[in-house]
Amino acid sequence: MKYRGMFVEITPESGIVREDLDGGTKVCSGYRYRVFSDTEMTDEFCAAVGFELPDGSMENAELFAREYIDS
């Protein structure tokens, strides 16, 4: 996807580790994001379902990417 002049590659990811409220670790599914300015990668990060994402829909994955870029 393209947003505010940035190219964002979003791919499904499994095995994202997050810490739950009890201090335990949880392995989640979600998405890996790679953000590019022209051809140079500027950032790479993951978002997990149940933590940064409310569900596994591509619509919410794209919304998260837009919010990340805006911040």
CHARMM-style PDB file with segment names, atoms N, HN, CA, C and O in Angstrom:
ATOM      1  N   MET     1       0.844  -1.169   0.000  1.00  0.00      PROA
ATOM      2  CA  MET     1       0.000   0.000   0.000  1.00  0.00      PROA
ATOM      3  C   MET     1       0.888   1.230   0.000  1.00  0.00      PROA
ATOM      4  O   MET     1       2.049   1.160   0.403  1.00  0.00      PROA
ATOM      5  N   LYS     2       0.358   2.339  -0.443  1.00  0.00      PROA
ATOM      6  HN  LYS     2      -0.585   2.396  -0.771  1.00  0.00      PROA
ATOM      7  CA  LYS     2       1.085   3.595  -0.445  1.00  0.00      PROA
ATOM      8  C   LYS     2       0.308   4.575   0.425  1.00  0.00      PROA
ATOM      9  O   LYS     2      -0.913   4.689   0.318  1.00  0.00      PROA
ATOM     10  N   TYR     3       1.041   5.284   1.295  1.00  0.00      PROA
ATOM     11  HN  TYR     3       2.033   5.192   1.382  1.00  0.00      PROA
ATOM     12  CA  TYR     3       0.391   6.236   2.197  1.00  0.00      PROA
ATOM     13  C   TYR     3       1.366   7.368   2.497  1.00  0.00      PROA
ATOM     14  O   TYR     3       2.493   7.128   2.930  1.00  0.00      PROA
ATOM     15  N   ARG     4       0.931   8.581   2.268  1.00  0.00      PROA
ATOM     16  HN  ARG     4       0.016   8.775   1.916  1.00  0.00      PROA
ATOM     17  CA  ARG     4       1.733   9.787   2.525  1.00  0.00      PROA
ATOM     18  C   ARG     4       3.141   9.707   1.922  1.00  0.00      PROA
ATOM     19  O   ARG     4       4.124  10.113   2.541  1.00  0.00      PROA
ATOM     20  N   GLY     5       3.207   9.184   0.723  1.00  0.00      PROA
ATOM     21  HN  GLY     5       2.408   8.855   0.220  1.00  0.00      PROA
ATOM     22  CA  GLY     5       4.480   9.084   0.024  1.00  0.00      PROA
ATOM     23  C   GLY     5       5.357   7.919   0.457  1.00  0.00      PROA
ATOM     24  O   GLY     5       6.471   7.759  -0.043  1.00  0.00      PROA
ATOM     25  N   MET     6       4.864   7.110   1.377  1.00  0.00      PROA
ATOM     26  HN  MET     6       3.960   7.239   1.782  1.00  0.00      PROA
ATOM     27  CA  MET     6       5.609   5.947   1.859  1.00  0.00      PROA
ATOM     28  C   MET     6       4.967   4.687   1.289  1.00  0.00      PROA
ATOM     29  O   MET     6       3.749   4.615   1.125  1.00  0.00      PROA
ATOM     30  N   PHE     7       5.793   3.709   0.995  1.00  0.00      PROA
ATOM     31  HN  PHE     7       6.783   3.768   1.128  1.00  0.00      PROA
ATOM     32  CA  PHE     7       5.317   2.414   0.560  1.00  0.00      PROA
ATOM     33  C   PHE     7       5.357   1.479   1.762  1.00  0.00      PROA
ATOM     34  O   PHE     7       6.358   1.428   2.476  1.00  0.00      PROA
ATOM     35  N   VAL     8       4.277   0.742   1.989  1.00  0.00      PROA
ATOM     36  HN  VAL     8       3.463   0.784   1.409  1.00  0.00      PROA
ATOM     37  CA  VAL     8       4.197  -0.154   3.135  1.00  0.00      PROA
ATOM     38  C   VAL     8       3.919  -1.565   2.638  1.00  0.00      PROA
ATOM     39  O   VAL     8       2.927  -1.807   1.950  1.00  0.00      PROA
ATOM     40  N   GLU     9       4.794  -2.485   2.990  1.00  0.00      PROA
ATOM     41  HN  GLU     9       5.600  -2.288   3.549  1.00  0.00      PROA
ATOM     42  CA  GLU     9       4.619  -3.899   2.665  1.00  0.00      PROA
ATOM     43  C   GLU     9       4.091  -4.572   3.937  1.00  0.00      PROA
ATOM     44  O   GLU     9       4.727  -4.513   4.989  1.00  0.00      PROA
ATOM     45  N   ILE    10       2.919  -5.213   3.827  1.00  0.00      PROA
ATOM     46  HN  ILE    10       2.402  -5.261   2.972  1.00  0.00      PROA
ATOM     47  CA  ILE    10       2.290  -5.868   4.970  1.00  0.00      PROA
ATOM     48  C   ILE    10       2.185  -7.356   4.668  1.00  0.00      PROA
ATOM     49  O   ILE    10       1.561  -7.747   3.682  1.00  0.00      PROA
ATOM     50  N   THR    11       2.794  -8.188   5.511  1.00  0.00      PROA
ATOM     51  HN  THR    11       3.301  -7.869   6.312  1.00  0.00      PROA
ATOM     52  CA  THR    11       2.743  -9.636   5.307  1.00  0.00      PROA
ATOM     53  C   THR    11       2.295 -10.326   6.596  1.00  0.00      PROA
ATOM     54  O   THR    11       2.683  -9.919   7.691  1.00  0.00      PROA
ATOM     55  N   PRO    12       1.472 -11.379   6.460  1.00  0.00      PROA
ATOM     56  CA  PRO    12       1.058 -12.135   7.649  1.00  0.00      PROA
ATOM     57  C   PRO    12       2.274 -12.729   8.356  1.00  0.00      PROA
ATOM     58  O   PRO    12       3.251 -13.125   7.719  1.00  0.00      PROA
ATOM     59  N   GLU    13       2.193 -12.780   9.668  1.00  0.00      PROA
ATOM     60  HN  GLU    13       1.400 -12.458  10.185  1.00  0.00      PROA
ATOM     61  CA  GLU    13       3.300 -13.269  10.485  1.00  0.00      PROA
ATOM     62  C   GLU    13       2.728 -14.108  11.625  1.00  0.00      PROA
ATOM     63  O   GLU    13       1.698 -13.762  12.204  1.00  0.00      PROA
ATOM     64  N   SER    14       3.390 -15.190  11.935  1.00  0.00      PROA
ATOM     65  HN  SER    14       4.227 -15.471  11.464  1.00  0.00      PROA
ATOM     66  CA  SER    14       3.040 -15.966  13.117  1.00  0.00      PROA
ATOM     67  C   SER    14       4.277 -16.020  14.001  1.00  0.00      PROA
ATOM     68  O   SER    14       5.396 -15.840  13.520  1.00  0.00      PROA
ATOM     69  N   GLY    15       4.087 -16.259  15.253  1.00  0.00      PROA
ATOM     70  HN  GLY    15       3.179 -16.406  15.644  1.00  0.00      PROA
ATOM     71  CA  GLY    15       5.233 -16.336  16.145  1.00  0.00      PROA
ATOM     72  C   GLY    15       5.658 -15.003  16.725  1.00  0.00      PROA
ATOM     73  O   GLY    15       6.805 -14.857  17.146  1.00  0.00      PROA
ATOM     74  N   ILE    16       4.767 -14.029  16.759  1.00  0.00      PROA
ATOM     75  HN  ILE    16       3.835 -14.148  16.417  1.00  0.00      PROA
ATOM     76  CA  ILE    16       5.072 -12.742  17.380  1.00  0.00      PROA
ATOM     77  C   ILE    16       4.904 -12.920  18.891  1.00  0.00      PROA
ATOM     78  O   ILE    16       3.838 -13.328  19.353  1.00  0.00      PROA
ATOM     79  N   VAL    17       5.925 -12.623  19.639  1.00  0.00      PROA
ATOM     80  HN  VAL    17       6.790 -12.292  19.263  1.00  0.00      PROA
ATOM     81  CA  VAL    17       5.891 -12.825  21.095  1.00  0.00      PROA
ATOM     82  C   VAL    17       5.523 -11.514  21.779  1.00  0.00      PROA
ATOM     83  O   VAL    17       6.121 -10.472  21.511  1.00  0.00      PROA
ATOM     84  N   ARG    18       4.535 -11.576  22.661  1.00  0.00      PROA
ATOM     85  HN  ARG    18       4.049 -12.422  22.879  1.00  0.00      PROA
ATOM     86  CA  ARG    18       4.106 -10.434  23.455  1.00  0.00      PROA
ATOM     87  C   ARG    18       3.981 -10.857  24.915  1.00  0.00      PROA
ATOM     88  O   ARG    18       3.771 -12.033  25.214  1.00  0.00      PROA
ATOM     89  N   GLU    19       4.110  -9.903  25.809  1.00  0.00      PROA
ATOM     90  HN  GLU    19       4.280  -8.948  25.566  1.00  0.00      PROA
ATOM     91  CA  GLU    19       3.948 -10.157  27.235  1.00  0.00      PROA
ATOM     92  C   GLU    19       2.517  -9.792  27.625  1.00  0.00      PROA
ATOM     93  O   GLU    19       2.052  -8.691  27.331  1.00  0.00      PROA
ATOM     94  N   ASP    20       1.813 -10.729  28.294  1.00  0.00      PROA
ATOM     95  HN  ASP    20       2.191 -11.623  28.532  1.00  0.00      PROA
ATOM     96  CA  ASP    20       0.442 -10.449  28.709  1.00  0.00      PROA
ATOM     97  C   ASP    20       0.431  -9.702  30.039  1.00  0.00      PROA
ATOM     98  O   ASP    20       1.487  -9.440  30.615  1.00  0.00      PROA
ATOM     99  N   LEU    21      -0.759  -9.361  30.526  1.00  0.00      PROA
ATOM    100  HN  LEU    21      -1.617  -9.574  30.058  1.00  0.00      PROA
ATOM    101  CA  LEU    21      -0.890  -8.570  31.745  1.00  0.00      PROA
ATOM    102  C   LEU    21      -0.355  -9.279  32.980  1.00  0.00      PROA
ATOM    103  O   LEU    21       0.023  -8.622  33.950  1.00  0.00      PROA
ATOM    104  N   ASP    22      -0.316 -10.608  32.961  1.00  0.00      PROA
ATOM    105  HN  ASP    22      -0.623 -11.141  32.173  1.00  0.00      PROA
ATOM    106  CA  ASP    22       0.192 -11.383  34.095  1.00  0.00      PROA
ATOM    107  C   ASP    22       1.703 -11.558  34.054  1.00  0.00      PROA
ATOM    108  O   ASP    22       2.273 -12.209  34.930  1.00  0.00      PROA
ATOM    109  N   GLY    23       2.354 -10.993  33.057  1.00  0.00      PROA
ATOM    110  HN  GLY    23       1.891 -10.464  32.346  1.00  0.00      PROA
ATOM    111  CA  GLY    23       3.803 -11.101  32.936  1.00  0.00      PROA
ATOM    112  C   GLY    23       4.270 -12.318  32.168  1.00  0.00      PROA
ATOM    113  O   GLY    23       5.473 -12.514  31.991  1.00  0.00      PROA
ATOM    114  N   GLY    24       3.337 -13.142  31.707  1.00  0.00      PROA
ATOM    115  HN  GLY    24       2.360 -12.983  31.850  1.00  0.00      PROA
ATOM    116  CA  GLY    24       3.697 -14.310  30.906  1.00  0.00      PROA
ATOM    117  C   GLY    24       3.865 -13.938  29.450  1.00  0.00      PROA
ATOM    118  O   GLY    24       3.472 -12.850  29.028  1.00  0.00      PROA
ATOM    119  N   THR    25       4.442 -14.830  28.691  1.00  0.00      PROA
ATOM    120  HN  THR    25       4.761 -15.714  29.033  1.00  0.00      PROA
ATOM    121  CA  THR    25       4.599 -14.575  27.260  1.00  0.00      PROA
ATOM    122  C   THR    25       3.520 -15.306  26.485  1.00  0.00      PROA
ATOM    123  O   THR    25       3.062 -16.380  26.876  1.00  0.00      PROA
ATOM    124  N   LYS    26       3.133 -14.704  25.391  1.00  0.00      PROA
ATOM    125  HN  LYS    26       3.505 -13.832  25.073  1.00  0.00      PROA
ATOM    126  CA  LYS    26       2.107 -15.265  24.523  1.00  0.00      PROA
ATOM    127  C   LYS    26       2.609 -15.162  23.087  1.00  0.00      PROA
ATOM    128  O   LYS    26       3.123 -14.123  22.672  1.00  0.00      PROA
ATOM    129  N   VAL    27       2.456 -16.247  22.335  1.00  0.00      PROA
ATOM    130  HN  VAL    27       2.039 -17.091  22.672  1.00  0.00      PROA
ATOM    131  CA  VAL    27       2.842 -16.253  20.923  1.00  0.00      PROA
ATOM    132  C   VAL    27       1.586 -15.960  20.104  1.00  0.00      PROA
ATOM    133  O   VAL    27       0.575 -16.652  20.228  1.00  0.00      PROA
ATOM    134  N   CYS    28       1.664 -14.933  19.272  1.00  0.00      PROA
ATOM    135  HN  CYS    28       2.485 -14.371  19.171  1.00  0.00      PROA
ATOM    136  CA  CYS    28       0.496 -14.431  18.549  1.00  0.00      PROA
ATOM    137  C   CYS    28       0.720 -14.446  17.040  1.00  0.00      PROA
ATOM    138  O   CYS    28       1.847 -14.535  16.551  1.00  0.00      PROA
ATOM    139  N   SER    29      -0.378 -14.358  16.337  1.00  0.00      PROA
ATOM    140  HN  SER    29      -1.293 -14.286  16.734  1.00  0.00      PROA
ATOM    141  CA  SER    29      -0.310 -14.102  14.898  1.00  0.00      PROA
ATOM    142  C   SER    29      -0.499 -12.602  14.699  1.00  0.00      PROA
ATOM    143  O   SER    29      -0.893 -11.889  15.622  1.00  0.00      PROA
ATOM    144  N   GLY    30      -0.221 -12.145  13.520  1.00  0.00      PROA
ATOM    145  HN  GLY    30       0.100 -12.725  12.771  1.00  0.00      PROA
ATOM    146  CA  GLY    30      -0.372 -10.727  13.217  1.00  0.00      PROA
ATOM    147  C   GLY    30       0.251 -10.406  11.877  1.00  0.00      PROA
ATOM    148  O   GLY    30       0.142 -11.187  10.932  1.00  0.00      PROA
ATOM    149  N   TYR    31       0.907  -9.257  11.790  1.00  0.00      PROA
ATOM    150  HN  TYR    31       0.996  -8.622  12.557  1.00  0.00      PROA
ATOM    151  CA  TYR    31       1.489  -8.803  10.534  1.00  0.00      PROA
ATOM    152  C   TYR    31       2.869  -8.205  10.768  1.00  0.00      PROA
ATOM    153  O   TYR    31       3.144  -7.613  11.812  1.00  0.00      PROA
ATOM    154  N   ARG    32       3.729  -8.375   9.767  1.00  0.00      PROA
ATOM    155  HN  ARG    32       3.505  -8.855   8.919  1.00  0.00      PROA
ATOM    156  CA  ARG    32       5.036  -7.712   9.729  1.00  0.00      PROA
ATOM    157  C   ARG    32       4.909  -6.572   8.728  1.00  0.00      PROA
ATOM    158  O   ARG    32       4.356  -6.739   7.641  1.00  0.00      PROA
ATOM    159  N   TYR    33       5.424  -5.426   9.111  1.00  0.00      PROA
ATOM    160  HN  TYR    33       5.873  -5.291   9.994  1.00  0.00      PROA
ATOM    161  CA  TYR    33       5.363  -4.222   8.288  1.00  0.00      PROA
ATOM    162  C   TYR    33       6.772  -3.809   7.901  1.00  0.00      PROA
ATOM    163  O   TYR    33       7.690  -3.825   8.720  1.00  0.00      PROA
ATOM    164  N   ARG    34       6.923  -3.443   6.648  1.00  0.00      PROA
ATOM    165  HN  ARG    34       6.177  -3.431   5.982  1.00  0.00      PROA
ATOM    166  CA  ARG    34       8.181  -2.864   6.157  1.00  0.00      PROA
ATOM    167  C   ARG    34       7.803  -1.569   5.451  1.00  0.00      PROA
ATOM    168  O   ARG    34       7.018  -1.570   4.503  1.00  0.00      PROA
ATOM    169  N   VAL    35       8.369  -0.475   5.922  1.00  0.00      PROA
ATOM    170  HN  VAL    35       9.007  -0.474   6.691  1.00  0.00      PROA
ATOM    171  CA  VAL    35       8.045   0.847   5.396  1.00  0.00      PROA
ATOM    172  C   VAL    35       9.224   1.336   4.565  1.00  0.00      PROA
ATOM    173  O   VAL    35      10.374   1.287   5.000  1.00  0.00      PROA
ATOM    174  N   PHE    36       8.915   1.809   3.359  1.00  0.00      PROA
ATOM    175  HN  PHE    36       7.981   1.849   3.006  1.00  0.00      PROA
ATOM    176  CA  PHE    36       9.937   2.262   2.415  1.00  0.00      PROA
ATOM    177  C   PHE    36       9.676   3.700   1.990  1.00  0.00      PROA
ATOM    178  O   PHE    36       8.531   4.121   1.827  1.00  0.00      PROA
ATOM    179  N   SER    37      10.752   4.435   1.817  1.00  0.00      PROA
ATOM    180  HN  SER    37      11.682   4.093   1.950  1.00  0.00      PROA
ATOM    181  CA  SER    37      10.716   5.737   1.183  1.00  0.00      PROA
ATOM    182  C   SER    37      11.437   5.545  -0.143  1.00  0.00      PROA
ATOM    183  O   SER    37      12.652   5.348  -0.158  1.00  0.00      PROA
ATOM    184  N   ASP    38      10.722   5.599  -1.242  1.00  0.00      PROA
ATOM    185  HN  ASP    38       9.735   5.759  -1.230  1.00  0.00      PROA
ATOM    186  CA  ASP    38      11.242   5.236  -2.560  1.00  0.00      PROA
ATOM    187  C   ASP    38      11.694   3.770  -2.514  1.00  0.00      PROA
ATOM    188  O   ASP    38      10.847   2.887  -2.380  1.00  0.00      PROA
ATOM    189  N   THR    39      12.974   3.487  -2.617  1.00  0.00      PROA
ATOM    190  HN  THR    39      13.662   4.205  -2.726  1.00  0.00      PROA
ATOM    191  CA  THR    39      13.443   2.098  -2.597  1.00  0.00      PROA
ATOM    192  C   THR    39      14.197   1.758  -1.314  1.00  0.00      PROA
ATOM    193  O   THR    39      14.628   0.618  -1.138  1.00  0.00      PROA
ATOM    194  N   GLU    40      14.363   2.726  -0.418  1.00  0.00      PROA
ATOM    195  HN  GLU    40      14.013   3.652  -0.560  1.00  0.00      PROA
ATOM    196  CA  GLU    40      15.111   2.506   0.817  1.00  0.00      PROA
ATOM    197  C   GLU    40      14.165   2.182   1.978  1.00  0.00      PROA
ATOM    198  O   GLU    40      13.224   2.930   2.245  1.00  0.00      PROA
ATOM    199  N   MET    41      14.423   1.050   2.673  1.00  0.00      PROA
ATOM    200  HN  MET    41      15.188   0.443   2.457  1.00  0.00      PROA
ATOM    201  CA  MET    41      13.593   0.693   3.811  1.00  0.00      PROA
ATOM    202  C   MET    41      13.906   1.634   4.966  1.00  0.00      PROA
ATOM    203  O   MET    41      15.071   1.846   5.302  1.00  0.00      PROA
ATOM    204  N   THR    42      12.864   2.197   5.574  1.00  0.00      PROA
ATOM    205  HN  THR    42      11.918   2.025   5.302  1.00  0.00      PROA
ATOM    206  CA  THR    42      13.061   3.136   6.670  1.00  0.00      PROA
ATOM    207  C   THR    42      12.667   2.546   8.024  1.00  0.00      PROA
ATOM    208  O   THR    42      13.145   3.011   9.058  1.00  0.00      PROA
ATOM    209  N   ASP    43      11.805   1.532   8.032  1.00  0.00      PROA
ATOM    210  HN  ASP    43      11.417   1.154   7.192  1.00  0.00      PROA
ATOM    211  CA  ASP    43      11.376   0.949   9.304  1.00  0.00      PROA
ATOM    212  C   ASP    43      10.792  -0.435   9.077  1.00  0.00      PROA
ATOM    213  O   ASP    43      10.272  -0.742   8.004  1.00  0.00      PROA
ATOM    214  N   GLU    44      10.890  -1.267  10.114  1.00  0.00      PROA
ATOM    215  HN  GLU    44      11.312  -1.018  10.986  1.00  0.00      PROA
ATOM    216  CA  GLU    44      10.301  -2.601  10.095  1.00  0.00      PROA
ATOM    217  C   GLU    44       9.795  -2.898  11.501  1.00  0.00      PROA
ATOM    218  O   GLU    44      10.507  -2.684  12.482  1.00  0.00      PROA
ATOM    219  N   PHE    45       8.559  -3.395  11.593  1.00  0.00      PROA
ATOM    220  HN  PHE    45       7.981  -3.569  10.796  1.00  0.00      PROA
ATOM    221  CA  PHE    45       7.963  -3.686  12.889  1.00  0.00      PROA
ATOM    222  C   PHE    45       6.848  -4.712  12.722  1.00  0.00      PROA
ATOM    223  O   PHE    45       6.431  -5.015  11.604  1.00  0.00      PROA
ATOM    224  N   CYS    46       6.372  -5.239  13.844  1.00  0.00      PROA
ATOM    225  HN  CYS    46       6.711  -4.992  14.752  1.00  0.00      PROA
ATOM    226  CA  CYS    46       5.272  -6.212  13.848  1.00  0.00      PROA
ATOM    227  C   CYS    46       4.133  -5.689  14.700  1.00  0.00      PROA
ATOM    228  O   CYS    46       4.337  -4.881  15.606  1.00  0.00      PROA
ATOM    229  N   ALA    47       2.934  -6.156  14.401  1.00  0.00      PROA
ATOM    230  HN  ALA    47       2.767  -6.811  13.665  1.00  0.00      PROA
ATOM    231  CA  ALA    47       1.755  -5.871  15.216  1.00  0.00      PROA
ATOM    232  C   ALA    47       1.028  -7.195  15.431  1.00  0.00      PROA
ATOM    233  O   ALA    47       0.803  -7.948  14.484  1.00  0.00      PROA
ATOM    234  N   ALA    48       0.665  -7.471  16.676  1.00  0.00      PROA
ATOM    235  HN  ALA    48       0.848  -6.859  17.445  1.00  0.00      PROA
ATOM    236  CA  ALA    48       0.050  -8.749  17.035  1.00  0.00      PROA
ATOM    237  C   ALA    48      -1.448  -8.591  17.274  1.00  0.00      PROA
ATOM    238  O   ALA    48      -1.901  -7.594  17.834  1.00  0.00      PROA
ATOM    239  N   VAL    49      -2.205  -9.596  16.838  1.00  0.00      PROA
ATOM    240  HN  VAL    49      -1.837 -10.406  16.383  1.00  0.00      PROA
ATOM    241  CA  VAL    49      -3.644  -9.644  17.084  1.00  0.00      PROA
ATOM    242  C   VAL    49      -3.857  -9.813  18.586  1.00  0.00      PROA
ATOM    243  O   VAL    49      -3.216 -10.645  19.227  1.00  0.00      PROA
ATOM    244  N   GLY    50      -4.767  -9.010  19.136  1.00  0.00      PROA
ATOM    245  HN  GLY    50      -5.288  -8.334  18.615  1.00  0.00      PROA
ATOM    246  CA  GLY    50      -5.044  -9.054  20.566  1.00  0.00      PROA
ATOM    247  C   GLY    50      -4.186  -8.092  21.364  1.00  0.00      PROA
ATOM    248  O   GLY    50      -4.405  -7.916  22.562  1.00  0.00      PROA
ATOM    249  N   PHE    51      -3.213  -7.467  20.716  1.00  0.00      PROA
ATOM    250  HN  PHE    51      -3.036  -7.610  19.743  1.00  0.00      PROA
ATOM    251  CA  PHE    51      -2.368  -6.479  21.374  1.00  0.00      PROA
ATOM    252  C   PHE    51      -2.485  -5.165  20.605  1.00  0.00      PROA
ATOM    253  O   PHE    51      -3.270  -4.298  20.989  1.00  0.00      PROA
ATOM    254  N   GLU    52      -1.725  -5.003  19.535  1.00  0.00      PROA
ATOM    255  HN  GLU    52      -1.088  -5.707  19.222  1.00  0.00      PROA
ATOM    256  CA  GLU    52      -1.818  -3.781  18.733  1.00  0.00      PROA
ATOM    257  C   GLU    52      -3.004  -3.809  17.777  1.00  0.00      PROA
ATOM    258  O   GLU    52      -3.511  -2.755  17.392  1.00  0.00      PROA
ATOM    259  N   LEU    53      -3.448  -4.992  17.391  1.00  0.00      PROA
ATOM    260  HN  LEU    53      -3.036  -5.848  17.703  1.00  0.00      PROA
ATOM    261  CA  LEU    53      -4.546  -5.148  16.437  1.00  0.00      PROA
ATOM    262  C   LEU    53      -5.743  -5.818  17.111  1.00  0.00      PROA
ATOM    263  O   LEU    53      -5.571  -6.794  17.841  1.00  0.00      PROA
ATOM    264  N   PRO    54      -6.969  -5.299  16.871  1.00  0.00      PROA
ATOM    265  CA  PRO    54      -8.139  -5.927  17.481  1.00  0.00      PROA
ATOM    266  C   PRO    54      -8.499  -7.272  16.858  1.00  0.00      PROA
ATOM    267  O   PRO    54      -9.085  -8.132  17.517  1.00  0.00      PROA
ATOM    268  N   ASP    55      -8.146  -7.451  15.580  1.00  0.00      PROA
ATOM    269  HN  ASP    55      -7.670  -6.753  15.044  1.00  0.00      PROA
ATOM    270  CA  ASP    55      -8.408  -8.714  14.882  1.00  0.00      PROA
ATOM    271  C   ASP    55      -7.412  -8.870  13.746  1.00  0.00      PROA
ATOM    272  O   ASP    55      -6.550  -8.012  13.548  1.00  0.00      PROA
ATOM    273  N   GLY    56      -7.524  -9.953  13.004  1.00  0.00      PROA
ATOM    274  HN  GLY    56      -8.224 -10.649  13.164  1.00  0.00      PROA
ATOM    275  CA  GLY    56      -6.560 -10.243  11.956  1.00  0.00      PROA
ATOM    276  C   GLY    56      -6.946  -9.741  10.572  1.00  0.00      PROA
ATOM    277  O   GLY    56      -6.389 -10.200   9.575  1.00  0.00      PROA
ATOM    278  N   SER    57      -7.884  -8.810  10.494  1.00  0.00      PROA
ATOM    279  HN  SER    57      -8.336  -8.437  11.304  1.00  0.00      PROA
ATOM    280  CA  SER    57      -8.325  -8.334   9.184  1.00  0.00      PROA
ATOM    281  C   SER    57      -7.282  -7.425   8.546  1.00  0.00      PROA
ATOM    282  O   SER    57      -6.563  -6.704   9.237  1.00  0.00      PROA
ATOM    283  N   MET    58      -7.210  -7.468   7.233  1.00  0.00      PROA
ATOM    284  HN  MET    58      -7.794  -8.054   6.671  1.00  0.00      PROA
ATOM    285  CA  MET    58      -6.295  -6.596   6.494  1.00  0.00      PROA
ATOM    286  C   MET    58      -6.710  -5.137   6.660  1.00  0.00      PROA
ATOM    287  O   MET    58      -5.859  -4.247   6.646  1.00  0.00      PROA
ATOM    288  N   GLU    59      -7.990  -4.888   6.814  1.00  0.00      PROA
ATOM    289  HN  GLU    59      -8.681  -5.611   6.825  1.00  0.00      PROA
ATOM    290  CA  GLU    59      -8.472  -3.517   7.018  1.00  0.00      PROA
ATOM    291  C   GLU    59      -7.840  -2.908   8.276  1.00  0.00      PROA
ATOM    292  O   GLU    59      -7.356  -1.776   8.243  1.00  0.00      PROA
ATOM    293  N   ASN    60      -7.844  -3.651   9.371  1.00  0.00      PROA
ATOM    294  HN  ASN    60      -8.236  -4.570   9.398  1.00  0.00      PROA
ATOM    295  CA  ASN    60      -7.225  -3.150  10.604  1.00  0.00      PROA
ATOM    296  C   ASN    60      -5.705  -3.109  10.499  1.00  0.00      PROA
ATOM    297  O   ASN    60      -5.073  -2.236  11.094  1.00  0.00      PROA
ATOM    298  N   ALA    61      -5.110  -4.031   9.757  1.00  0.00      PROA
ATOM    299  HN  ALA    61      -5.623  -4.740   9.274  1.00  0.00      PROA
ATOM    300  CA  ALA    61      -3.665  -4.004   9.541  1.00  0.00      PROA
ATOM    301  C   ALA    61      -3.259  -2.732   8.803  1.00  0.00      PROA
ATOM    302  O   ALA    61      -2.257  -2.107   9.151  1.00  0.00      PROA
ATOM    303  N   GLU    62      -4.025  -2.345   7.793  1.00  0.00      PROA
ATOM    304  HN  GLU    62      -4.839  -2.852   7.510  1.00  0.00      PROA
ATOM    305  CA  GLU    62      -3.730  -1.127   7.041  1.00  0.00      PROA
ATOM    306  C   GLU    62      -3.987   0.118   7.886  1.00  0.00      PROA
ATOM    307  O   GLU    62      -3.232   1.086   7.803  1.00  0.00      PROA
ATOM    308  N   LEU    63      -5.042   0.103   8.694  1.00  0.00      PROA
ATOM    309  HN  LEU    63      -5.655  -0.684   8.761  1.00  0.00      PROA
ATOM    310  CA  LEU    63      -5.329   1.228   9.585  1.00  0.00      PROA
ATOM    311  C   LEU    63      -4.178   1.428  10.570  1.00  0.00      PROA
ATOM    312  O   LEU    63      -3.774   2.561  10.830  1.00  0.00      PROA
ATOM    313  N   PHE    64      -3.647   0.329  11.120  1.00  0.00      PROA
ATOM    314  HN  PHE    64      -3.975  -0.592  10.909  1.00  0.00      PROA
ATOM    315  CA  PHE    64      -2.518   0.411  12.046  1.00  0.00      PROA
ATOM    316  C   PHE    64      -1.302   1.024  11.357  1.00  0.00      PROA
ATOM    317  O   PHE    64      -0.603   1.845  11.952  1.00  0.00      PROA
ATOM    318  N   ALA    65      -1.043   0.638  10.117  1.00  0.00      PROA
ATOM    319  HN  ALA    65      -1.610  -0.029   9.633  1.00  0.00      PROA
ATOM    320  CA  ALA    65       0.093   1.189   9.369  1.00  0.00      PROA
ATOM    321  C   ALA    65      -0.076   2.693   9.168  1.00  0.00      PROA
ATOM    322  O   ALA    65       0.880   3.451   9.333  1.00  0.00      PROA
ATOM    323  N   ARG    66      -1.267   3.124   8.817  1.00  0.00      PROA
ATOM    324  HN  ARG    66      -2.044   2.508   8.683  1.00  0.00      PROA
ATOM    325  CA  ARG    66      -1.507   4.562   8.624  1.00  0.00      PROA
ATOM    326  C   ARG    66      -1.310   5.329   9.936  1.00  0.00      PROA
ATOM    327  O   ARG    66      -0.704   6.400   9.946  1.00  0.00      PROA
ATOM    328  N   GLU    67      -1.826   4.777  11.045  1.00  0.00      PROA
ATOM    329  HN  GLU    67      -2.319   3.907  11.036  1.00  0.00      PROA
ATOM    330  CA  GLU    67      -1.667   5.437  12.345  1.00  0.00      PROA
ATOM    331  C   GLU    67      -0.189   5.482  12.753  1.00  0.00      PROA
ATOM    332  O   GLU    67       0.269   6.476  13.316  1.00  0.00      PROA
ATOM    333  N   TYR    68       0.543   4.427  12.476  1.00  0.00      PROA
ATOM    334  HN  TYR    68       0.171   3.619  12.019  1.00  0.00      PROA
ATOM    335  CA  TYR    68       1.975   4.376  12.790  1.00  0.00      PROA
ATOM    336  C   TYR    68       2.732   5.460  12.015  1.00  0.00      PROA
ATOM    337  O   TYR    68       3.554   6.173  12.590  1.00  0.00      PROA
ATOM    338  N   ILE    69       2.458   5.582  10.722  1.00  0.00      PROA
ATOM    339  HN  ILE    69       1.791   5.003  10.255  1.00  0.00      PROA
ATOM    340  CA  ILE    69       3.127   6.583   9.897  1.00  0.00      PROA
ATOM    341  C   ILE    69       2.760   7.988  10.352  1.00  0.00      PROA
ATOM    342  O   ILE    69       3.616   8.872  10.375  1.00  0.00      PROA
ATOM    343  N   ASP    70       1.499   8.205  10.716  1.00  0.00      PROA
ATOM    344  HN  ASP    70       0.803   7.487  10.698  1.00  0.00      PROA
ATOM    345  CA  ASP    70       1.058   9.523  11.169  1.00  0.00      PROA
ATOM    346  C   ASP    70       1.705   9.930  12.493  1.00  0.00      PROA
ATOM    347  O   ASP    70       1.865  11.119  12.771  1.00  0.00      PROA
ATOM    348  N   SER    71       2.074   8.944  13.303  1.00  0.00      PROA
ATOM    349  HN  SER    71       1.944   7.979  13.077  1.00  0.00      PROA
ATOM    350  CA  SER    71       2.682   9.293  14.594  1.00  0.00      PROA
ATOM    351  C   SER    71       4.142   9.527  14.381  1.00  0.00      PROA
ATOM    352  OT1 SER    71       4.862   9.835  15.331  1.00  0.00      PROA
TER     353      SER     71
END
